[in-house]
Amino acid sequence: MSSSPVTVLPFLRDGDGVVSFEDCGIRLDFGRQRLTMSDLNRLISFAEDRKLMENFLSMMNGNLVNRTENRAALHTALRSQTANAPHYQEINQAKQKMFLFAKKIRSGELKGCKGDSFTDIINIGIGGSEVGPKALYHAFHEVNPKIQIHFLSSVDGIIFDRIVGTVNPYKTLIIVSSKSFKTRETLVNAAEIDKWLQESGIKGTDRAKHIVVVSANPKAPNILNLPKENLFPMWDWVGGRFSVWGSVGLPDVIALGPEIFSEFLAGAYDMDCHVANSPLNRNFAALLALISYWNATRLGIMLQCILPYDERLRMFVSC
């Protein structure tokens, strides 16, 4: 009995054309993708017909692109290095507040209520308020960091006990991060941590030296009975998953230092510039998106596996 012949799809590298290039210190090799150069050229024409890059630039300029929520999507503005970027002054003011706060914590100028320098941060947040800061901290922290970050997201008594059981409350800063400040898990964990502080003797106005909030809700400090100065702002025109570039990255600014966080922002800005200015046939983001579209619609490959070959990037998969 004869079997049906197996169709062997070509590799892109088997044809003529550029299948790898470098930019922003990164090398992209897409030569083992299952399509021909003609297929790729048609994909690029498809993107041009639908004004892919014009829509990307429209997003960067602050135009409404999130039709579901009637919002802009300005995560690129959080890392922009140019003064004509949308909301630049507002973003820069918030960044400078973060950096100054971090420098004072790291130098020991800002201390806990008993005069202790901070050695630990407990970041309370879920979703975008956890995955970005956690991935960044895992990638860049030193072998034995001066300040450690502990991430508390789900309402889990075991995780809670393991975190508070290893830190000194008088040397611990709490960062409660929530865009709306209505997320149930975050508020429950914040209440439990506040109870732990008070049971440790950190009460009344002393709490303000140990708790800050990151939120787009201006009433967030009031909810936790904190002064308004303890608020680090975020905005509704940034999706939660992309908010690590702004105030949600506060624990990383403190633990890693403003200099490293600034380099992190600069690297992202370089890639934003590459995407905005590069032709589609040499554009990292556009090519990867188009090839992913091809794999899903033409080859029926609906899953994508990301394999970081460096332990420091392990948490990146969660993002």
C-alpha positions as a LaTeX table, in Angstrom:
\begin{tabular}{lrrr}
\hline
Residue & $x$ (\AA) & $y$ (\AA) & $z$ (\AA) \\
\hline
Met1 & 0.00 & 0.00 & 0.00 \\
Ser2 & 1.50 & 3.30 & $-1.06$ \\
Ser3 & 1.52 & 6.25 & 1.28 \\
Ser4 & 0.79 & 9.83 & 0.37 \\
Pro5 & 3.89 & 11.84 & $-0.49$ \\
Val6 & 5.09 & 14.21 & 2.20 \\
Thr7 & 5.22 & 17.83 & 1.10 \\
Val8 & 8.52 & 19.37 & 2.10 \\
Leu9 & 8.15 & 23.12 & 2.44 \\
Pro10 & 11.18 & 25.22 & 1.52 \\
Phe11 & 13.28 & 27.22 & 3.94 \\
Leu12 & 13.44 & 30.93 & 3.23 \\
Arg13 & 17.24 & 30.68 & 3.25 \\
Asp14 & 17.12 & 28.34 & 0.24 \\
Gly15 & 16.17 & 31.20 & $-2.06$ \\
Asp16 & 17.81 & 34.46 & $-3.01$ \\
Gly17 & 17.59 & 37.42 & $-0.66$ \\
Val18 & 18.64 & 38.69 & 2.76 \\
Val19 & 17.45 & 36.41 & 5.57 \\
Ser20 & 19.48 & 37.88 & 8.44 \\
Phe21 & 20.68 & 41.30 & 9.55 \\
Glu22 & 21.71 & 43.20 & 12.66 \\
Asp23 & 20.51 & 46.34 & 14.39 \\
Cys24 & 20.40 & 47.69 & 17.96 \\
Gly25 & 23.01 & 45.10 & 18.93 \\
Ile26 & 20.69 & 42.22 & 17.97 \\
Arg27 & 21.00 & 39.75 & 15.10 \\
Leu28 & 17.79 & 38.48 & 13.52 \\
Asp29 & 17.99 & 35.29 & 11.42 \\
Phe30 & 14.69 & 34.20 & 9.91 \\
Gly31 & 16.16 & 31.92 & 7.25 \\
Arg32 & 14.59 & 28.73 & 8.63 \\
Gln33 & 11.03 & 29.97 & 8.18 \\
Arg34 & 8.87 & 27.88 & 5.84 \\
Leu35 & 8.12 & 30.29 & 3.01 \\
Thr36 & 9.78 & 31.51 & $-0.15$ \\
Met37 & 11.18 & 34.95 & $-0.86$ \\
Ser38 & 8.23 & 35.53 & $-3.17$ \\
Asp39 & 5.89 & 34.71 & $-0.29$ \\
Leu40 & 7.76 & 37.16 & 1.92 \\
Asn41 & 7.59 & 39.90 & $-0.70$ \\
Arg42 & 3.84 & 39.39 & $-0.99$ \\
Leu43 & 3.55 & 39.63 & 2.78 \\
Ile44 & 5.42 & 42.92 & 2.72 \\
Ser45 & 3.12 & 44.22 & $-0.02$ \\
Phe46 & 0.16 & 43.06 & 2.07 \\
Ala47 & 1.46 & 45.12 & 5.03 \\
Glu48 & 2.06 & 48.15 & 2.81 \\
Asp49 & $-1.46$ & 47.99 & 1.37 \\
Arg50 & $-2.88$ & 48.00 & 4.90 \\
Lys51 & $-0.62$ & 50.89 & 5.94 \\
Leu52 & 1.06 & 48.91 & 8.73 \\
Met53 & 3.81 & 51.44 & 9.37 \\
Glu54 & 1.50 & 54.43 & 9.07 \\
Asn55 & $-0.65$ & 52.89 & 11.81 \\
Phe56 & 2.41 & 52.21 & 13.96 \\
Leu57 & 3.51 & 55.84 & 13.67 \\
Ser58 & $-0.04$ & 56.95 & 14.44 \\
Met59 & 0.16 & 54.94 & 17.66 \\
Met60 & 3.51 & 56.54 & 18.56 \\
Asn61 & 2.02 & 60.00 & 17.98 \\
Gly62 & $-0.75$ & 59.36 & 20.50 \\
Asn63 & $-3.70$ & 58.77 & 18.21 \\
Leu64 & $-6.49$ & 56.52 & 19.42 \\
Val65 & $-5.64$ & 52.95 & 18.44 \\
Asn66 & $-7.27$ & 50.90 & 21.21 \\
Arg67 & $-10.80$ & 50.85 & 19.76 \\
Thr68 & $-12.09$ & 48.55 & 22.47 \\
Glu69 & $-11.35$ & 51.01 & 25.29 \\
Asn70 & $-11.18$ & 54.21 & 23.21 \\
Arg71 & $-7.62$ & 54.87 & 24.34 \\
Ala72 & $-4.19$ & 55.56 & 22.97 \\
Ala73 & $-1.40$ & 53.01 & 23.50 \\
Leu74 & 1.63 & 55.07 & 24.40 \\
His75 & 4.11 & 52.68 & 25.99 \\
Thr76 & 6.62 & 54.03 & 23.44 \\
Ala77 & 6.27 & 57.50 & 24.99 \\
Leu78 & 7.44 & 56.15 & 28.37 \\
Arg79 & 10.88 & 55.42 & 26.93 \\
Ser80 & 11.15 & 58.20 & 24.36 \\
Gln81 & 14.25 & 60.39 & 24.50 \\
Thr82 & 12.75 & 63.25 & 22.49 \\
Ala83 & 10.94 & 66.25 & 23.95 \\
Asn84 & 8.28 & 66.23 & 21.21 \\
Ala85 & 6.95 & 62.80 & 22.25 \\
Pro86 & 3.37 & 62.79 & 23.60 \\
His87 & 3.11 & 63.65 & 27.31 \\
Tyr88 & 6.89 & 64.11 & 27.51 \\
Gln89 & 6.88 & 66.66 & 30.34 \\
Glu90 & 4.40 & 64.65 & 32.39 \\
Ile91 & 6.35 & 61.43 & 31.91 \\
Asn92 & 9.70 & 63.10 & 32.63 \\
Gln93 & 8.37 & 64.63 & 35.83 \\
Ala94 & 7.19 & 61.22 & 37.06 \\
Lys95 & 10.51 & 59.64 & 36.07 \\
Gln96 & 12.52 & 62.25 & 37.92 \\
Lys97 & 10.40 & 61.70 & 41.03 \\
Met98 & 11.12 & 57.96 & 40.78 \\
Phe99 & 14.83 & 58.47 & 40.26 \\
Leu100 & 15.19 & 60.92 & 43.16 \\
Phe101 & 13.25 & 58.59 & 45.46 \\
Ala102 & 15.40 & 55.64 & 44.41 \\
Lys103 & 18.65 & 57.54 & 44.92 \\
Lys104 & 17.60 & 58.55 & 48.44 \\
Ile105 & 16.65 & 54.96 & 49.28 \\
Arg106 & 19.90 & 53.56 & 47.87 \\
Ser107 & 22.09 & 56.16 & 49.60 \\
Gly108 & 20.36 & 55.65 & 52.95 \\
Glu109 & 19.03 & 59.21 & 53.07 \\
Leu110 & 15.50 & 57.83 & 53.20 \\
Lys111 & 15.11 & 55.30 & 55.99 \\
Gly112 & 12.43 & 53.33 & 57.74 \\
Cys113 & 10.54 & 54.66 & 60.74 \\
Lys114 & 13.23 & 53.44 & 63.19 \\
Gly115 & 16.15 & 54.80 & 61.18 \\
Asp116 & 17.03 & 51.59 & 59.36 \\
Ser117 & 18.19 & 51.55 & 55.74 \\
Phe118 & 15.99 & 49.53 & 53.40 \\
Thr119 & 17.23 & 46.10 & 52.36 \\
Asp120 & 14.04 & 44.62 & 50.90 \\
Ile121 & 11.10 & 45.62 & 48.73 \\
Ile122 & 7.79 & 43.79 & 48.60 \\
Asn123 & 6.07 & 44.55 & 45.31 \\
Ile124 & 2.33 & 43.92 & 45.53 \\
Gly125 & 0.70 & 43.70 & 42.12 \\
Ile126 & $-0.68$ & 41.25 & 39.59 \\
Gly127 & $-0.50$ & 40.91 & 35.81 \\
Gly128 & 1.36 & 43.83 & 34.27 \\
Ser129 & 2.21 & 45.15 & 37.73 \\
Glu130 & 4.28 & 42.02 & 38.36 \\
Val131 & 5.52 & 40.30 & 35.19 \\
Gly132 & 7.52 & 43.21 & 33.74 \\
Pro133 & 9.29 & 44.29 & 36.95 \\
Lys134 & 9.93 & 40.65 & 37.85 \\
Ala135 & 11.48 & 39.84 & 34.46 \\
Leu136 & 13.65 & 42.95 & 34.58 \\
Tyr137 & 14.86 & 42.30 & 38.13 \\
His138 & 15.66 & 38.68 & 37.31 \\
Ala139 & 17.66 & 39.74 & 34.25 \\
Phe140 & 19.74 & 42.51 & 35.78 \\
His141 & 20.18 & 42.10 & 39.51 \\
Glu142 & 23.61 & 41.37 & 40.93 \\
Val143 & 24.60 & 38.03 & 42.41 \\
Asn144 & 24.08 & 39.37 & 45.92 \\
Pro145 & 21.91 & 42.48 & 45.51 \\
Lys146 & 22.04 & 45.23 & 48.09 \\
Ile147 & 18.26 & 45.53 & 47.89 \\
Gln148 & 16.12 & 42.49 & 47.13 \\
Ile149 & 12.64 & 42.52 & 45.57 \\
His150 & 9.96 & 40.04 & 46.61 \\
Phe151 & 6.87 & 39.74 & 44.39 \\
Leu152 & 3.48 & 39.15 & 45.96 \\
Ser153 & 0.71 & 38.72 & 43.39 \\
Ser154 & $-1.82$ & 35.96 & 44.03 \\
Val155 & $-3.71$ & 35.68 & 47.32 \\
Asp156 & $-1.74$ & 32.73 & 48.66 \\
Gly157 & $-1.01$ & 32.41 & 52.36 \\
Ile158 & 2.05 & 30.21 & 51.79 \\
Ile159 & 3.72 & 32.74 & 49.50 \\
Phe160 & 2.79 & 35.54 & 51.89 \\
Asp161 & 4.31 & 33.72 & 54.87 \\
Arg162 & 7.47 & 32.83 & 52.95 \\
Ile163 & 8.04 & 36.47 & 52.02 \\
Val164 & 7.31 & 38.14 & 55.36 \\
Gly165 & 9.17 & 35.35 & 57.16 \\
Thr166 & 12.44 & 36.33 & 55.52 \\
Val167 & 12.38 & 40.14 & 55.82 \\
Asn168 & 12.69 & 42.70 & 58.60 \\
Pro169 & 9.60 & 44.99 & 58.50 \\
Tyr170 & 11.67 & 47.96 & 59.67 \\
Lys171 & 13.98 & 47.50 & 56.67 \\
Thr172 & 11.23 & 46.78 & 54.14 \\
Leu173 & 9.55 & 49.09 & 51.63 \\
Ile174 & 6.11 & 48.11 & 50.32 \\
Ile175 & 5.12 & 49.11 & 46.78 \\
Val176 & 1.43 & 48.57 & 45.97 \\
Ser177 & 0.97 & 48.72 & 42.22 \\
Ser178 & $-2.42$ & 48.73 & 40.50 \\
Lys179 & $-3.60$ & 50.77 & 37.53 \\
Ser180 & $-7.19$ & 51.11 & 38.75 \\
Phe181 & $-6.50$ & 50.37 & 42.41 \\
Lys182 & $-9.57$ & 48.18 & 42.34 \\
Thr183 & $-7.90$ & 44.82 & 41.69 \\
Arg184 & $-9.20$ & 42.48 & 44.37 \\
Glu185 & $-6.05$ & 40.37 & 44.82 \\
Thr186 & $-3.85$ & 43.44 & 45.13 \\
Leu187 & $-6.07$ & 45.14 & 47.69 \\
Val188 & $-6.36$ & 41.96 & 49.78 \\
Asn189 & $-2.58$ & 41.50 & 49.83 \\
Ala190 & $-2.06$ & 45.20 & 50.62 \\
Ala191 & $-4.40$ & 44.92 & 53.59 \\
Glu192 & $-2.58$ & 41.83 & 54.88 \\
Ile193 & 0.83 & 43.46 & 54.51 \\
Asp194 & $-0.46$ & 46.57 & 56.29 \\
Lys195 & $-1.71$ & 44.34 & 59.11 \\
Trp196 & 1.73 & 42.69 & 59.28 \\
Leu197 & 3.42 & 46.10 & 59.53 \\
Gln198 & 1.09 & 47.27 & 62.27 \\
Glu199 & 1.53 & 44.05 & 64.23 \\
Ser200 & 5.28 & 44.72 & 63.98 \\
Gly201 & 4.78 & 48.17 & 65.52 \\
Ile202 & 4.70 & 50.28 & 62.34 \\
Lys203 & 1.53 & 52.27 & 62.85 \\
Gly204 & $-0.02$ & 55.67 & 62.20 \\
Thr205 & 2.14 & 58.13 & 60.28 \\
Asp206 & 5.10 & 55.72 & 60.44 \\
Arg207 & 3.33 & 53.64 & 57.78 \\
Ala208 & 3.99 & 56.38 & 55.21 \\
Lys209 & 7.72 & 55.69 & 55.46 \\
His210 & 7.17 & 52.07 & 54.46 \\
Ile211 & 4.37 & 52.11 & 51.87 \\
Val212 & 4.08 & 53.83 & 48.48 \\
Val213 & 1.56 & 53.28 & 45.69 \\
Val214 & 1.75 & 53.20 & 41.89 \\
Ser215 & $-1.56$ & 53.87 & 40.19 \\
Ala216 & $-3.56$ & 55.79 & 37.61 \\
Asn217 & $-6.17$ & 56.32 & 40.32 \\
Pro218 & $-5.43$ & 59.64 & 42.10 \\
Lys219 & $-7.40$ & 58.40 & 45.12 \\
Ala220 & $-5.08$ & 55.42 & 45.64 \\
Pro221 & $-3.15$ & 56.99 & 48.56 \\
Asn222 & $-6.43$ & 57.83 & 50.32 \\
Ile223 & $-7.56$ & 54.21 & 50.05 \\
Leu224 & $-4.52$ & 53.15 & 52.08 \\
Asn225 & $-4.60$ & 56.23 & 54.31 \\
Leu226 & $-1.33$ & 57.56 & 52.94 \\
Pro227 & $-0.24$ & 61.11 & 51.99 \\
Lys228 & $-0.63$ & 62.05 & 48.33 \\
Glu229 & 3.15 & 62.42 & 48.00 \\
Asn230 & 3.36 & 58.62 & 48.26 \\
Leu231 & 1.72 & 58.24 & 44.84 \\
Phe232 & 3.80 & 57.48 & 41.75 \\
Pro233 & 1.55 & 57.99 & 38.71 \\
Met234 & 0.73 & 55.80 & 35.77 \\
Trp235 & $-1.76$ & 56.59 & 33.03 \\
Asp236 & $-4.71$ & 54.99 & 31.28 \\
Trp237 & $-3.03$ & 55.42 & 27.88 \\
Val238 & $-0.51$ & 52.70 & 28.74 \\
Gly239 & $-1.61$ & 49.08 & 28.83 \\
Gly240 & $-0.71$ & 47.24 & 32.01 \\
Arg241 & 1.50 & 44.68 & 30.26 \\
Phe242 & 3.71 & 47.50 & 28.92 \\
Ser243 & 3.81 & 49.67 & 32.05 \\
Val244 & 7.20 & 48.49 & 33.37 \\
Trp245 & 8.72 & 51.35 & 31.35 \\
Gly246 & 7.06 & 53.83 & 33.73 \\
Ser247 & 6.29 & 53.98 & 37.44 \\
Val248 & 5.46 & 50.26 & 37.60 \\
Gly249 & 9.22 & 49.84 & 37.22 \\
Leu250 & 9.80 & 51.68 & 40.53 \\
Pro251 & 11.02 & 48.58 & 42.43 \\
Asp252 & 13.60 & 47.99 & 39.68 \\
Val253 & 14.73 & 51.63 & 39.73 \\
Ile254 & 15.39 & 51.26 & 43.45 \\
Ala255 & 16.96 & 47.79 & 43.43 \\
Leu256 & 19.00 & 48.13 & 40.23 \\
Gly257 & 19.65 & 51.87 & 40.28 \\
Pro258 & 18.45 & 54.71 & 38.04 \\
Glu259 & 21.47 & 54.31 & 35.76 \\
Ile260 & 20.62 & 50.74 & 34.77 \\
Phe261 & 16.95 & 51.59 & 34.38 \\
Ser262 & 17.91 & 54.52 & 32.14 \\
Glu263 & 19.95 & 52.16 & 29.96 \\
Phe264 & 16.93 & 49.84 & 29.83 \\
Leu265 & 14.77 & 52.73 & 28.57 \\
Ala266 & 17.44 & 53.82 & 26.09 \\
Gly267 & 17.68 & 50.34 & 24.60 \\
Ala268 & 13.92 & 50.21 & 24.10 \\
Tyr269 & 13.96 & 53.67 & 22.53 \\
Asp270 & 16.66 & 52.54 & 20.08 \\
Met271 & 14.45 & 49.66 & 19.02 \\
Asp272 & 11.42 & 51.98 & 18.73 \\
Cys273 & 13.47 & 54.17 & 16.39 \\
His274 & 14.56 & 51.14 & 14.38 \\
Val275 & 10.95 & 50.01 & 13.93 \\
Ala276 & 9.74 & 53.52 & 13.07 \\
Asn277 & 12.46 & 54.23 & 10.51 \\
Ser278 & 13.42 & 50.90 & 8.91 \\
Pro279 & 11.91 & 49.57 & 5.66 \\
Leu280 & 9.67 & 46.55 & 6.10 \\
Asn281 & 12.18 & 44.13 & 4.59 \\
Arg282 & 14.73 & 45.07 & 7.29 \\
Asn283 & 12.38 & 45.78 & 10.17 \\
Phe284 & 12.64 & 43.47 & 13.18 \\
Ala285 & 9.13 & 43.92 & 14.56 \\
Ala286 & 7.33 & 44.04 & 11.21 \\
Leu287 & 9.08 & 40.95 & 9.81 \\
Leu288 & 8.50 & 38.87 & 12.94 \\
Ala289 & 4.84 & 39.89 & 12.99 \\
Leu290 & 4.33 & 39.13 & 9.30 \\
Ile291 & 6.05 & 35.75 & 9.53 \\
Ser292 & 3.97 & 34.88 & 12.59 \\
Tyr293 & 0.85 & 35.85 & 10.61 \\
Trp294 & 1.98 & 33.62 & 7.72 \\
Asn295 & 2.62 & 30.66 & 10.02 \\
Ala296 & $-0.83$ & 30.99 & 11.58 \\
Thr297 & $-2.92$ & 31.64 & 8.47 \\
Arg298 & $-1.08$ & 29.61 & 5.81 \\
Leu299 & 0.62 & 26.82 & 7.76 \\
Gly300 & $-1.87$ & 26.47 & 10.61 \\
Ile301 & 0.86 & 26.93 & 13.22 \\
Met302 & $-1.08$ & 28.64 & 15.98 \\
Leu303 & 1.51 & 28.35 & 18.77 \\
Gln304 & 4.85 & 30.08 & 19.15 \\
Cys305 & 7.66 & 28.87 & 21.38 \\
Ile306 & 10.10 & 31.36 & 22.89 \\
Leu307 & 13.35 & 29.77 & 24.08 \\
Pro308 & 15.72 & 32.21 & 25.80 \\
Tyr309 & 19.21 & 30.69 & 25.81 \\
Asp310 & 20.28 & 32.72 & 28.84 \\
Glu311 & 19.00 & 32.06 & 32.35 \\
Arg312 & 18.72 & 35.79 & 32.98 \\
Leu313 & 15.97 & 36.00 & 30.36 \\
Arg314 & 13.96 & 33.11 & 31.79 \\
Met315 & 11.20 & 35.37 & 33.12 \\
Phe316 & 10.87 & 37.08 & 29.73 \\
Val317 & 8.67 & 34.20 & 28.54 \\
Ser318 & 6.00 & 35.22 & 31.07 \\
Cys319 & 5.83 & 38.68 & 29.52 \\
\hline
\end{tabular}
